[in-house]
Amino acid sequence: MIDVVVLFFLLGVFARLVKSDLRLPEALYETLSIYLLLAIGLKGGIELSKQPMMALLPQMLACMALGFAIPLVLTPVLRLLGLSRVDAAAMAAHYGSVSVVTFAVASAYLAAQGVEFEAHAALWVAIMEAPGIVAGILLARLGTRGADGQPSRVNWGELAHDVFFGKSVLLLAGGLVIGAVMGEAGTAPIAPVFTAPFKGVLALFLLELGLVAGGRLGELRRHGLRIVVFALAAPPLLALAGALTGLALGLSTGGMAILATLAASASYIAAPTAMRMAVPEANAALSITAALGITFPFNIVLGVPLYLELARWLQPGA
């Protein structure tokens, strides 16, 4: 059964397709995104406080490696589809990073299905945000020369600041730290704000994303069928890699489904910002259209249930 929050996303898409004047104020969109990032981080941090950090080290390293490896695999594929090296690397970076909102939808779906998963899974989101972006930048810059004929340079200090202290990573990591330090008892006074309303806030946020995604559907014609095929075919294949990684780590069925979802997701917040700074010559519209206009809707409508079934198939009887 489809999760109710997905219907809000579809409502937003429909509103844009019928040219409705429905709009969410920009300030409200910012507020909702801040809330979701903090709430996800806090929940993961609270569970993190109950476990020894060293026990989670293999998971952390595996998540980093998975995020870094995805652009290395996807860039040659995108080159075969006719993209320039810079555009291929930039798009691959979007898929190497992760979508926090897709994670939130997957978490809500598993909870509605009564499927338990590792409660510290928000830690995986924070860890997988940056490695794919770094890999994409390295691939884009490899052999690139500037207008003066000299090798192109990246201001890595400025880029690191933008990636690691940008809104999404800062709020998510900050929530994790606060939750881990204060624990369940220490965060109890704010639980009514950050726990009970979560799904309603997520529904409103998805309504806005539906409006945005619906507005980008017209751009698909300009980018050709090959990008559409890639944006639909890549998520299930990446999900398989994520699920197999989860299986190797000994995760629960729900944990495998979450990691599969993260591997299949594409960033449309952190990655576009970082790539705009580090690789300004890349076609930003191409990447964001694939990530937000195609992959994101596919994942939240069809992908998440599919990835749960994949995890169950890989771990029968669990």
HUCOR-V718209 format. One record per helix or strand of 3 or more residues. SS is the DSSP state (H for helix, E for strand). FROM is the first residue (numbers start at 1). LEN is the number of residues. Records with the same first field share a line. If there is no record, write none. Layout:
SS: FROM-LEN ; FROM-LEN
//
This chain:
H: 4-14 ; 26-23 ; 53-28 ; 85-12 ; 100-13 ; 122-20 ; 156-9 ; 167-28 ; 198-26 ; 225-25 ; 253-12 ; 270-9 ; 284-31
//
